[in-house]
Amino acid sequence: MKEKKKKKISGIQKRNNLNFYLYISPWLIFFLALTVYPMIKSLSLAFTDSSFNGKGNFIGLENFLQAFTADPRFWAAFKNTICYVLMYVPLSLILSFFLGWLLSRNVKFLGFWRTVFYLPYITAGVAVTILWGWIFNGTYGVINYILSLFGIQGPNWLGDKRLALGCIVVMCLWSLGNQILIMLAGIQDIPDSYYESAKIDGAGTLRQVFSITLPLSTPTIFFNLVIGVISAFQLFNQPYILTQGGPVNSTVTVAMLIFQNAFQYGKMGYASCIAWCLFVVIMIFTGIIEVTQKKWVFYDN
């Protein structure tokens, strides 16, 4: 049999290949150094009793046994985090779709309204969280002051274990600007011909929303859903600054538990164990979304 001739690579192709690897090398180096290596290192620490300096002895599955059987804050943190995800993510999707749809309806000063809705997203941080703490303050907060004008005595919002997590959800919903703009872009990408045909058939505004806008926005909703779930599971700043996990561990989150064990208690091995448990839970939720999206995401192709 005749040997197959090897395909010769031209000089231009070689140079293009070299340029490609040169261009991606900074990202690849940082990805390996700041993502892959820390993940491998944390996985190895999860099976040790390492302290803050990263030195410790191999103890097998003891960290996982402690988490699942002897640490009540572990289950409280996962319960609170999952409750937050189940409250925040659906509300964020509904609000971002509704506001994105409103902004797509030929409103005046569209650029101004985009800026108004996006500003909370870029200003969200420690200062804004403290500001919300003043708003929810049970003694001199703005909400309770307004309620007092109507003769209503407001509760201690962040000091009540039944209300504290809900207050954090409201606070985080305030900074939906990024999701709103993504949703607006997806809605504006829908061809006008669909709406024109619907109008000819006598479809009203609500019928157009539920029969055209919503189905054709499902790819954008799917994107926001995945990103929202992943980010919601990593909630840390708001409960850590406002409540420190209280009252009675009602707002302690998994990310906060990881931080406390690693940097306050010096249990780096145990913190790595919790981090990998969180990683597995996020992967499960993301996998469920990925599998089920075939039944509800409509791609117009």
DOVEXDO-759699 format. One record per residue: x, y, z of N, C-alpha, C in turn. Coordinates in pm, whole numbers, padded with zeros to 5 digits, always signed. Atoms other than C-alpha are relative to their C-alpha. Last residue first. Example, Ala and Ser with C-alpha at 12.3 -4.5 7.8 and 13.67 -1.06 7.14 Angstrom:
REM residues 2
-00082-00119-00006+01367-00106+00714-00077+00109+00073;+00089-00119+00000+01230-00450+00780+00090+00120+00000;
END
This chain:
REM residues 301
-00092+00029+00112-03316+02855+01397-00066-00099-00095;+00062-00036+00126-03517+03028+01669+00101-00019-00114;-00097-00068+00085-03387+02846+01974-00061+00022-00137;+00035+00001+00142-03653+02763+02232+00102+00081-00078;-00073-00105+00070-03543+02670+02584-00027-00013-00150;+00065-00131-00013-03810+02476+02774+00074+00114-00069;+00147+00005+00000-03757+02103+02723-00065+00138+00001;+00046+00049+00130-03390+02106+02620-00152+00002-00011;+00017-00112+00092-03318+02324+02922-00047-00044-00137;+00141-00036+00020-03388+02027+03152-00019+00112-00102;+00077+00113+00053-03044+01870+03116-00143+00041-00033;-00048+00033+00134-02850+02195+03154-00082-00112-00064;+00045-00106+00091-03057+02312+03450+00038-00033-00144;+00146+00012+00013-03007+01979+03626-00055+00103-00097;+00029+00115+00084-02634+01994+03553-00148-00021-00021;-00028-00041+00138-02610+02346+03695-00030-00114-00097;+00104-00094+00042-02782+02235+04016+00020+00042-00146;+00127+00074+00007-02555+01930+04047-00112+00092-00050;-00002+00082+00121-02242+02130+03961-00129-00078-00017;+00017-00090+00114-02328+02390+04224-00003-00078-00130;+00140-00044+00000-02375+02115+04483-00027+00092-00119;+00083+00113+00044-02040+01955+04391-00147+00041-00009;-00025+00021+00143-01857+02288+04416-00089-00111-00055;+00073-00105+00070-02016+02358+04754+00015-00016-00151;+00142+00036-00014-01892+02022+04884-00087+00103-00073;+00026+00103+00099-01551+02111+04742-00143-00052+00009;-00003-00061+00133-01549+02437+04935-00030-00103-00108;+00129-00067+00021-01657+02261+05253-00007+00061-00139;+00104+00104+00007-01357+02025+05230-00137+00061-00028;-00009+00056+00135-01125+02316+05153-00104-00110-00021;+00058-00099+00091-01248+02489+05470+00005-00051-00144;+00145+00011-00014-01175+02172+05670-00070+00098-00093;+00043+00129+00052-00819+02161+05541-00151-00016+00003;-00004-00006+00145-00763+02532+05594-00046-00131-00064;+00024+00138+00043-00877+02523+05955-00006-00004-00153;-00125+00064+00043-00716+02847+06078-00016-00144-00043;-00029+00114-00087-01023+02952+06278+00127-00073-00041;+00023-00037-00139-01053+03302+06131+00037-00112+00097;-00077-00118-00038-00900+03265+05785-00024+00048+00143;-00134-00014+00057-00995+02916+05668+00079+00113+00064;-00084+00114-00035-01287+02824+05892+00143+00017-00049;-00022+00003-00145-01442+03171+05874+00092-00114+00039;-00088-00110-00040-01397+03205+05497+00034-00008+00150;-00134+00029+00054-01546+02863+05420+00099+00105+00047;-00054+00109-00081-01841+02930+05651+00140-00039-00046;-00040-00058-00128-01901+03264+05480+00063-00105+00090;-00121-00079+00026-01902+03097+05138+00052+00063+00128;-00112+00093+00018-02147+02837+05270+00130+00076-00024;-00003+00065+00131-02384+03101+05402+00123-00090-00011;-00134+00051+00031-02473+03215+05754-00008-00076-00132;-00051-00056+00125-02799+03409+05743+00142-00046-00031;+00106-00002+00101-03011+03228+06004+00046+00058-00133;-00046+00066+00122-02708+03131+06214-00105+00001-00113;+00009+00145-00021-02893+03233+06534+00031-00075-00131;+00007+00054-00137-02925+03596+06417-00023-00151+00001;+00111+00004-00096-02685+03589+06264-00127+00055-00061;+00061+00132-00004-02433+03505+05991-00117-00012+00095;-00101+00096-00044-02211+03807+06052-00058-00142+00014;+00049+00084-00111-02530+04013+06017+00104-00094+00058;+00118-00046-00073-02461+04310+05790-00030-00082+00125;-00011-00139-00046-02107+04270+05657-00115+00037+00093;-00119-00014-00085-02096+03890+05635+00009+00140+00057;+00022+00054-00135-02456+03863+05515+00120+00018+00092;+00115-00060-00068-02397+04109+05227-00024-00060+00139;-00019-00136-00050-02045+04010+05123-00115+00049+00087;-00090-00020-00114-02077+03631+05097-00006+00140+00058;+00036-00118-00078-02317+03481+04843+00089+00012+00124;-00122-00057-00055-02132+03217+04639-00026+00127+00082;-00059+00097-00092-02439+03002+04575+00126+00053+00066;+00080+00001-00122-02607+03309+04425+00056-00099+00103;-00037-00115-00083-02323+03354+04172-00077+00000+00132;-00140+00013-00042-02362+03002+04031+00040+00114+00093;-00012+00110-00097-02742+03018+04028+00143-00010+00051;+00061-00039-00127-02748+03361+03861+00013-00106+00107;-00089-00095-00066-02498+03264+03589-00056+00040+00137;-00125+00070-00036-02702+02956+03501+00093+00093+00076;+00028+00100-00103-03036+03138+03514+00128-00069+00046;+00011-00069-00129-02911+03443+03325-00024-00098+00114;-00133-00054-00033-02798+03219+03038-00002+00068+00137;-00085+00114-00035-03125+03025+03038+00140+00046+00042;+00040+00038-00135-03325+03349+03042+00086-00116+00049;-00055-00102-00090-03128+03465+02738-00034-00031+00144;-00147+00016-00002-03201+03137+02557+00068+00101+00093;-00046+00110-00086-03566+03163+02677+00151-00027-00007;-00098-00050-00097-03620+03507+02522+00055-00112+00087;-00123-00033+00073-03787+03366+02208+00106+00060+00092;-00066+00119+00058-04049+03191+02422+00132+00031-00067;-00048+00094-00101-04114+03503+02638+00064-00125-00061;-00115-00054-00073-04134+03759+02358+00058-00102+00098;-00116-00034+00083-04352+03561+02118+00121+00038+00085;-00010+00089+00116-04648+03380+02277+00123+00026-00086;-00006+00140-00040-04642+03521+02630+00016-00097-00117;-00105+00023-00100-04549+03879+02538+00015-00149+00028;-00130-00011+00067-04752+03885+02216+00113-00031+00098;-00014+00120+00083-05060+03757+02400+00134+00001-00072;-00030+00113-00087-05013+04025+02665+00020-00128-00081;-00134-00014-00057-04991+04301+02403+00038-00121+00085;-00024-00116-00084-05293+04189+02203+00140-00001+00058;-00055+00030-00132-05304+03942+01916+00028+00129+00076;+00081-00054-00108-05537+04041+01631+00051-00029+00140;+00090+00106-00048-05392+03818+01360-00084+00044+00118;+00095+00026+00109-05245+04126+01190-00103-00105+00042;+00095-00111+00002-05088+04222+01523-00105-00019-00108;+00092+00018-00113-04929+03878+01553-00104+00110+00003;+00093+00108+00034-04779+03906+01205-00102-00021+00110;+00088-00051+00105-04628+04245+01291-00102-00105-00041;+00099-00087-00063-04492+04106+01618-00099+00055-00104;+00087+00084-00083-04318+03818+01443-00112+00084+00061;+00099+00065+00086-04184+04049+01171-00095-00088+00079;+00128-00072-00006-04015+04265+01434-00110-00068-00082;+00041-00071+00123-03737+04008+01467-00137+00066+00016;+00115+00070+00059-03635+03924+01829-00046+00078-00124;-00049+00083+00110-03287+04070+01899-00113-00077-00068;-00014-00084+00119-03441+04349+02107+00050-00078-00121;+00134-00037+00047-03559+04089+02359+00009+00083-00128;+00066+00117+00055-03212+03936+02394-00137+00031-00056;-00066+00034+00126-03044+04274+02435-00065-00120-00066;+00041-00101+00099-03299+04375+02698+00061-00031-00135;+00135+00035+00042-03237+04049+02886-00052+00098-00106;-00011+00123+00080-02863+04116+02892-00138-00041-00052;-00055-00037+00131-02930+04474+03004+00017-00122-00090;+00101-00076+00073-03161+04355+03284+00051+00036-00140;+00099+00094+00054-02916+04087+03398-00106+00073-00083;-00064+00081+00103-02639+04346+03433-00098-00097-00064;-00023-00072+00125-02858+04596+03615+00059-00084-00111;+00026+00092+00112-02989+04354+03875+00036+00059-00135;-00113-00013+00094-02839+04538+04173-00012-00099-00115;-00016-00140+00037-03155+04599+04380+00107+00018-00107;+00084-00025+00117-03232+04227+04380+00014+00144-00050;-00072+00050+00119-02934+04181+04613-00081+00022-00127;-00118-00081+00023-03090+04403+04882+00073-00042-00128;+00046-00129+00053-03426+04232+04853+00119+00089-00035;+00049+00025+00135-03260+03891+04898-00044+00130-00066;-00119+00013+00084-03065+04022+05198-00040-00027-00145;-00055-00135+00019-03390+04140+05355+00123-00003-00090;+00083-00068+00100-03540+03795+05298+00048+00141-00028;-00039+00052+00132-03247+03638+05484-00081+00065-00111;-00135-00044+00039-03302+03866+05784+00039-00048-00139;+00000-00108+00101-03680+03829+05808+00138+00029-00057;+00100+00029+00104-03748+03506+06002+00007+00100-00115;-00045+00114+00080-03424+03529+06204-00099-00036-00110;+00103+00103-00009-03524+03877+06323+00040-00115-00093;-00015+00069-00127-03229+04107+06389-00103-00109+00022;-00118+00085+00006-03191+04221+06028+00024-00075+00130;-00009+00077+00123-03545+04355+06005+00117-00098+00000;-00146-00005+00010-03600+04464+06363+00040-00090-00116;-00079+00102-00070-03971+04507+06310+00149+00029-00008;-00072+00094+00086-04160+04824+06216+00083-00099+00080;-00132+00023-00058-04408+04988+06450+00071-00109-00080;-00041+00141-00001-04696+05111+06239+00140-00011+00058;+00032+00060-00129-04862+05446+06312+00035-00147+00011;+00135+00056+00009-04868+05553+05948-00040-00071+00129;+00088-00109+00043-04569+05786+05989-00145-00046-00011;+00044-00073-00120-04404+05504+06187-00091+00117-00035;+00110+00074-00063-04397+05290+05872-00053+00074+00122;+00119-00017+00086-04190+05556+05695-00120-00072+00060;+00044-00139-00015-03946+05564+05988-00126+00025-00083;+00077-00009-00124-03932+05184+05993-00047+00143+00026;+00125+00077+00016-03828+05179+05627-00087+00012+00125;+00094-00074+00083-03574+05460+05667-00134-00073-00009;+00002+00029+00143-03391+05291+05953-00110+00075-00073;+00004-00126+00073-03346+05459+06292-00002-00022-00152;+00019-00116-00086-03418+05177+06537-00017+00129-00079;+00125+00006-00074-03473+04856+06338-00029+00123+00083;-00023-00011-00144-03203+04933+06083-00133+00007+00075;+00070+00107-00072-03312+04812+05739+00016+00009+00151;+00141+00001+00043-03221+05136+05560-00080-00102+00081;+00068-00116-00062-02901+05171+05764-00149+00002-00037;+00010+00029-00143-02796+04819+05664-00067+00113+00076;+00119+00082-00018-02880+04906+05306-00018-00042+00145;+00115-00089+00020-02622+05184+05327-00131-00077+00017;+00016-00074-00126-02370+04938+05472-00119+00095-00009;+00052+00096-00099-02427+04713+05171-00022+00067+00134;+00143+00014+00026-02383+05010+04938-00064-00097+00098;+00068-00125-00036-02048+05094+05095-00150-00011-00019;+00006-00014-00145-01929+04732+05086-00078+00124+00040;-00122+00029-00073-02013+04679+04722-00020+00020+00149;+00021+00097-00107-02275+04735+04455+00134-00034+00065;-00028-00063-00130-02189+05053+04263-00018-00098+00115;-00142-00037-00009-02150+04877+03926+00034+00067+00132;-00086+00117+00021-02480+04690+03956+00147+00036+00016;-00010+00081-00122-02669+04980+04112+00092-00120-00014;-00084-00060-00105-02574+05196+03811+00007-00083+00128;-00132+00065-00004-02721+04960+03550+00088+00053+00114;+00012+00138-00044-03089+05045+03607+00136-00068+00014;+00062+00006-00133-03034+05421+03598-00004-00144+00051;-00100-00041-00099-02791+05396+03305-00055-00011+00142;-00100+00108-00006-03039+05199+03098+00104+00031+00105;+00056+00108-00080-03305+05454+03191+00093-00120+00009;+00006-00041-00140-03090+05742+03067-00051-00114+00088;-00136+00002-00055-03004+05568+02741+00003+00036+00148;-00039+00139-00026-03372+05497+02677+00139-00009+00060;-00122-00006-00081-03464+05866+02715+00048-00140+00037;-00081-00118+00018-03815+05801+02577+00119-00004+00096;+00017-00101-00104-03946+05447+02579+00091+00119-00030;-00017-00134+00057-03961+05253+02254-00024+00111+00103;+00125-00049+00062-04095+04937+02419+00010+00148-00041;-00003+00028+00143-03763+04760+02484-00117+00062-00075;-00100-00085+00064-03713+04918+02827+00004-00021-00151;+00043-00139-00006-04040+04766+02948+00097+00091-00073;+00111-00017+00095-03937+04420+02824-00049+00145-00001;-00058+00002+00135-03602+04446+03002-00107+00019-00106;-00062-00130+00022-03785+04551+03320+00065+00008-00138;+00102-00104+00003-04017+04249+03303+00061+00137-00029;+00079+00012+00123-03744+04004+03206-00102+00113-00010;-00085-00039+00113-03504+04131+03474-00075-00012-00132;-00020-00145+00003-03778+04124+03738+00083+00043-00121;+00129-00066+00027-03891+03768+03659+00020+00150-00013;+00037+00028+00139-03534+03633+03634-00130+00072-00038;-00090-00077+00088-03425+03805+03956-00035-00022-00147;+00039-00140-00003-03731+03674+04141+00087+00084-00093;+00126-00021+00074-03660+03317+04026-00045+00147-00002;-00013+00028+00144-03290+03344+04129-00133+00015-00074;-00061-00105+00079-03332+03519+04465-00007-00027-00151;+00074-00126-00005-03579+03298+04648+00055+00100-00101;+00138+00025+00043-03455+02951+04552-00086+00126+00006;+00001+00026+00145-03091+03066+04571-00143-00016-00050;-00029-00126+00068-03144+03218+04918-00006-00017-00152;+00120-00084-00014-03311+02901+05041+00020+00133-00071;+00098+00053+00096-03019+02700+04901-00130+00079+00007;-00046-00032+00134-02772+02923+05084-00099-00049-00105;+00019-00143+00026-02964+02912+05411+00038+00036-00143;+00143-00027+00001-02990+02532+05405-00027+00146-00034;+00053+00049+00127-02626+02495+05304-00150+00025-00010;-00052-00082+00109-02513+02718+05589-00055-00044-00134;+00070-00129-00005-02739+02549+05844+00044+00089-00116;+00133+00019+00056-02609+02208+05735-00080+00130+00000;-00016+00045+00139-02248+02311+05789-00137-00015-00065;-00007-00121+00084-02336+02509+06103+00017-00036-00148;+00135-00047+00033-02449+02183+06269+00000+00124-00089;-00002-00147+00010-02095+02040+06245-00140+00048-00038;-00032-00065-00126-02065+01681+06372-00003+00152-00002;+00056+00061-00122-02217+01445+06114+00020+00082+00128;+00132+00061+00017-02182+01578+05760-00061-00049+00130;+00096-00090+00063-01899+01825+05812-00140-00059-00001;+00031-00108-00094-01708+01610+06061-00107+00092-00058;+00082+00058-00106-01733+01308+05830-00039+00106+00103;+00134+00019+00056-01609+01520+05538-00093-00062+00105;+00062-00132+00019-01312+01644+05739-00143-00013-00052;+00046-00053-00129-01237+01291+05858-00066+00137-00013;+00133-00059+00014-01227+01150+05505-00052+00063+00128;+00103+00071+00075-00854+01078+05494-00129+00079-00010;+00097+00058-00093-00650+01234+05772-00116-00067-00074;+00109+00064+00072-00330+01329+05588-00093-00068+00098;-00011+00144+00020-00120+01552+05810-00121-00052-00076;+00080+00086-00085-00079+01929+05795+00018-00145-00037;-00072+00119-00041+00092+02227+05640-00087-00083+00095;+00010+00105+00101-00108+02484+05442+00072-00128+00035;-00123+00005+00080+00008+02781+05650+00000-00113-00103;-00006-00112+00093-00350+02844+05769+00124-00003-00088;+00035-00128-00059-00379+02499+05923+00016+00108-00106;-00088-00115+00022-00384+02166+05744-00054+00124+00070;+00037-00089-00111-00579+01875+05894+00083+00128-00006;-00103-00022-00103-00562+01689+05563-00057+00085+00112;-00023+00129-00067-00799+01533+05310+00109+00011+00105;+00126+00047-00056-00946+01866+05193+00015-00132+00075;+00014-00048-00138-00592+01999+05150-00126-00055+00066;-00094+00075-00084-00542+01780+04840-00010+00042+00146;+00046+00139-00007-00858+01915+04682+00093-00084+00086;+00108+00006-00099-00755+02269+04774-00055-00141+00012;-00056-00017-00136-00421+02223+04594-00110-00011+00106;-00070+00125-00033-00586+02083+04279+00055+00007+00142;+00099+00106-00012-00833+02372+04271+00065-00131+00040;+00072-00011-00128-00561+02629+04347-00105-00109+00019;-00087+00036-00113-00350+02488+04058-00069+00017+00135;-00023+00145-00003-00633+02495+03803+00085-00040+00120;+00123+00079-00006-00760+02846+03878+00029-00149+00016;+00097-00057-00093-00486+03103+03950-00131-00079+00010;-00058-00041-00128-00176+02941+03800-00105+00040+00103;-00065+00114-00066-00336+02740+03518+00048+00037+00140;+00102+00102-00027-00578+03016+03423+00060-00118+00073;+00078-00043-00116-00308+03284+03460-00108-00102+00037;-00090+00003-00117-00076+03094+03227-00077+00040+00126;-00022+00139-00037-00356+03025+02978+00087-00012+00123;+00121+00053-00064-00468+03389+02971+00023-00142+00050;+00023-00070-00128-00114+03510+02908-00122-00052+00074;-00090+00041-00108-00051+03227+02655-00018+00080+00129;+00076+00059-00111-00361+03296+02444+00089-00036+00119;+00109-00088-00044-00190+03544+02211-00075-00057+00120;-00058-00116-00068+00136+03349+02186-00110+00090+00057;-00046+00043-00132-00051+03026+02111+00065+00114+00078;+00115+00040-00082-00244+03193+01829+00044-00039+00140;+00064-00122-00052+00063+03371+01696-00118-00034+00090;-00088-00055-00102+00246+03038+01665-00061+00125+00063;+00009+00088-00117-00046+02883+01481+00085+00053+00115;+00131-00023-00062-00063+03181+01245-00019-00085+00125;-00008-00128-00068+00312+03157+01180-00133+00034+00067;-00085+00016-00118+00283+02788+01104+00006+00130+00080;+00077+00075-00097-00010+02856+00870+00079-00021+00129;+00102-00092-00054+00185+03130+00689-00082-00070+00108;-00064-00091-00094+00485+02899+00649-00099+00095+00064;-00069-00115+00059+00269+02633+00491+00062+00089+00108;+00051-00123-00059+00187+02310+00660+00082+00116-00054;-00098-00102-00034+00249+02008+00442-00068+00126+00053;+00043-00132+00043-00002+01728+00453+00100+00104+00048;+00025-00092-00111+00179+01402+00490-00035+00138-00054;-00085-00118-00001+00144+01179+00188-00039+00091+00116;+00073-00126+00017-00021+00852+00265+00096+00117+00011;+00005-00082-00122+00207+00557+00218-00072+00132-00030;-00075-00125+00006+00118+00344-00079-00016+00077+00129;+00083-00119+00000+00000+00000+00000+00087+00125+00000;
END
